[in-house]
Amino acid sequence: MATTVRTRRRQPLAVRVTVGLLVFLGLTAAAGGFVMTTGLGGEQVRPPREWLDGIPLVSSWVVPGLVLSLGFGVGSLVTAWGMLRRPHWAWLGAVERLTGEHWSWLAAVVLGAGQVAWIALELVYLPAVSWFHPLYGAVGLALVALPLVPSARVALGARTGGSRAPAGVAPRAS
């Protein structure tokens, strides 16, 4: 069973922006992945099948759609919820002990790095460049960078429910 650490103080700006970006990424990735997987909306919404010809190991939009909807969509929404509610699950205890941060901290960084890699792969393999490549690339970079801001690391410290200071940062007086 998960335990939740509730705090009354307002989250730092870096955490609030991270949560907003995670919700944005989660909702748009879930919707986009659903369309790619199901084909709803037809060819006007779904990318052309021919774009897959040069991509190794991928023969339909189902696999990319599942990665998008489940990995980036659901994963981002669960991570945003984790940053807001701070549940502690025993199976993620090793992550928290290893990083000294709440598991949602590492999840946000991993999702951001994954998003940057996803966009890079699209730029390499897909024949068209769209306005969403720089947008989602920037979202990925922000998800990597924002959790590293000292105020976010303090707020997401795992050991004491958010009051731990990372190395080199003085703890806040209560």
Contacts in CASP RR format, 6 or more apart in sequence:
PFRMAT RR
TARGET T0000
AUTHOR 0000-0000-0000
METHOD contacts of the structure
MODEL  1
MATTVRTRRRQPLAVRVTVGLLVFLGLTAAAGGFVMTTGLGGEQVRPPRE
WLDGIPLVSSWVVPGLVLSLGFGVGSLVTAWGMLRRPHWAWLGAVERLTG
EHWSWLAAVVLGAGQVAWIALELVYLPAVSWFHPLYGAVGLALVALPLVP
SARVALGARTGGSRAPAGVAPRAS
2 87 0 8 1.000
2 88 0 8 1.000
2 89 0 8 1.000
3 87 0 8 1.000
3 88 0 8 1.000
4 85 0 8 1.000
4 86 0 8 1.000
4 87 0 8 1.000
4 88 0 8 1.000
5 86 0 8 1.000
5 88 0 8 1.000
5 161 0 8 1.000
5 162 0 8 1.000
6 85 0 8 1.000
6 86 0 8 1.000
7 86 0 8 1.000
7 161 0 8 1.000
7 162 0 8 1.000
11 19 0 8 1.000
11 83 0 8 1.000
11 155 0 8 1.000
12 149 0 8 1.000
12 151 0 8 1.000
12 152 0 8 1.000
12 154 0 8 1.000
12 155 0 8 1.000
13 151 0 8 1.000
14 146 0 8 1.000
14 147 0 8 1.000
14 149 0 8 1.000
14 151 0 8 1.000
14 152 0 8 1.000
15 83 0 8 1.000
15 146 0 8 1.000
15 151 0 8 1.000
15 152 0 8 1.000
15 155 0 8 1.000
15 156 0 8 1.000
17 142 0 8 1.000
17 146 0 8 1.000
18 83 0 8 1.000
18 108 0 8 1.000
18 142 0 8 1.000
18 143 0 8 1.000
18 146 0 8 1.000
18 147 0 8 1.000
18 152 0 8 1.000
19 80 0 8 1.000
19 83 0 8 1.000
19 84 0 8 1.000
20 80 0 8 1.000
21 139 0 8 1.000
21 140 0 8 1.000
21 142 0 8 1.000
21 143 0 8 1.000
21 146 0 8 1.000
22 76 0 8 1.000
22 77 0 8 1.000
22 79 0 8 1.000
22 80 0 8 1.000
22 83 0 8 1.000
22 108 0 8 1.000
22 111 0 8 1.000
22 143 0 8 1.000
23 76 0 8 1.000
23 77 0 8 1.000
23 80 0 8 1.000
24 139 0 8 1.000
25 72 0 8 1.000
25 73 0 8 1.000
25 76 0 8 1.000
25 111 0 8 1.000
25 115 0 8 1.000
25 136 0 8 1.000
25 139 0 8 1.000
25 140 0 8 1.000
25 143 0 8 1.000
26 72 0 8 1.000
26 73 0 8 1.000
26 74 0 8 1.000
26 75 0 8 1.000
26 76 0 8 1.000
26 77 0 8 1.000
26 80 0 8 1.000
27 73 0 8 1.000
27 77 0 8 1.000
29 68 0 8 1.000
29 69 0 8 1.000
29 71 0 8 1.000
29 72 0 8 1.000
29 73 0 8 1.000
29 76 0 8 1.000
30 68 0 8 1.000
30 69 0 8 1.000
30 72 0 8 1.000
30 73 0 8 1.000
30 74 0 8 1.000
30 77 0 8 1.000
32 65 0 8 1.000
32 68 0 8 1.000
32 69 0 8 1.000
33 64 0 8 1.000
33 65 0 8 1.000
33 66 0 8 1.000
33 68 0 8 1.000
33 69 0 8 1.000
33 73 0 8 1.000
34 40 0 8 1.000
34 65 0 8 1.000
34 69 0 8 1.000
35 41 0 8 1.000
35 45 0 8 1.000
35 46 0 8 1.000
36 46 0 8 1.000
36 47 0 8 1.000
36 61 0 8 1.000
36 62 0 8 1.000
36 64 0 8 1.000
36 65 0 8 1.000
36 68 0 8 1.000
36 69 0 8 1.000
37 61 0 8 1.000
37 62 0 8 1.000
37 65 0 8 1.000
37 66 0 8 1.000
37 69 0 8 1.000
39 45 0 8 1.000
39 46 0 8 1.000
39 61 0 8 1.000
46 61 0 8 1.000
47 61 0 8 1.000
47 126 0 8 1.000
49 60 0 8 1.000
49 61 0 8 1.000
51 125 0 8 1.000
51 126 0 8 1.000
51 127 0 8 1.000
51 128 0 8 1.000
52 58 0 8 1.000
52 59 0 8 1.000
52 60 0 8 1.000
52 61 0 8 1.000
54 125 0 8 1.000
55 125 0 8 1.000
58 64 0 8 1.000
67 118 0 8 1.000
72 111 0 8 1.000
72 115 0 8 1.000
72 118 0 8 1.000
75 107 0 8 1.000
75 111 0 8 1.000
76 111 0 8 1.000
78 107 0 8 1.000
79 104 0 8 1.000
79 107 0 8 1.000
79 108 0 8 1.000
79 111 0 8 1.000
80 104 0 8 1.000
82 102 0 8 1.000
82 103 0 8 1.000
82 104 0 8 1.000
83 102 0 8 1.000
83 104 0 8 1.000
83 105 0 8 1.000
83 108 0 8 1.000
83 156 0 8 1.000
86 102 0 8 1.000
86 104 0 8 1.000
86 161 0 8 1.000
86 162 0 8 1.000
88 96 0 8 1.000
88 102 0 8 1.000
88 158 0 8 1.000
89 103 0 8 1.000
92 103 0 8 1.000
93 103 0 8 1.000
95 103 0 8 1.000
95 106 0 8 1.000
96 102 0 8 1.000
96 103 0 8 1.000
96 158 0 8 1.000
96 159 0 8 1.000
97 158 0 8 1.000
99 105 0 8 1.000
99 106 0 8 1.000
99 158 0 8 1.000
100 157 0 8 1.000
100 158 0 8 1.000
100 159 0 8 1.000
100 164 0 8 1.000
101 147 0 8 1.000
101 153 0 8 1.000
101 156 0 8 1.000
101 157 0 8 1.000
101 158 0 8 1.000
102 156 0 8 1.000
102 157 0 8 1.000
102 158 0 8 1.000
102 161 0 8 1.000
102 162 0 8 1.000
103 158 0 8 1.000
104 156 0 8 1.000
105 147 0 8 1.000
105 152 0 8 1.000
105 153 0 8 1.000
105 156 0 8 1.000
105 157 0 8 1.000
105 158 0 8 1.000
108 143 0 8 1.000
108 146 0 8 1.000
108 147 0 8 1.000
109 143 0 8 1.000
109 144 0 8 1.000
109 147 0 8 1.000
109 148 0 8 1.000
111 140 0 8 1.000
111 143 0 8 1.000
112 139 0 8 1.000
112 140 0 8 1.000
112 141 0 8 1.000
112 142 0 8 1.000
112 143 0 8 1.000
112 144 0 8 1.000
113 140 0 8 1.000
113 144 0 8 1.000
114 140 0 8 1.000
115 136 0 8 1.000
115 137 0 8 1.000
115 139 0 8 1.000
115 140 0 8 1.000
115 143 0 8 1.000
116 137 0 8 1.000
116 140 0 8 1.000
116 141 0 8 1.000
116 144 0 8 1.000
118 136 0 8 1.000
119 133 0 8 1.000
119 136 0 8 1.000
119 137 0 8 1.000
119 140 0 8 1.000
122 133 0 8 1.000
123 129 0 8 1.000
123 133 0 8 1.000
146 152 0 8 1.000
147 153 0 8 1.000
147 156 0 8 1.000
150 166 0 8 1.000
150 169 0 8 1.000
153 165 0 8 1.000
153 166 0 8 1.000
153 169 0 8 1.000
154 162 0 8 1.000
154 163 0 8 1.000
154 164 0 8 1.000
154 165 0 8 1.000
154 166 0 8 1.000
154 169 0 8 1.000
154 171 0 8 1.000
154 172 0 8 1.000
155 162 0 8 1.000
156 162 0 8 1.000
157 163 0 8 1.000
157 164 0 8 1.000
157 166 0 8 1.000
158 164 0 8 1.000
163 171 0 8 1.000
163 172 0 8 1.000
163 174 0 8 1.000
164 171 0 8 1.000
165 171 0 8 1.000
165 172 0 8 1.000
END
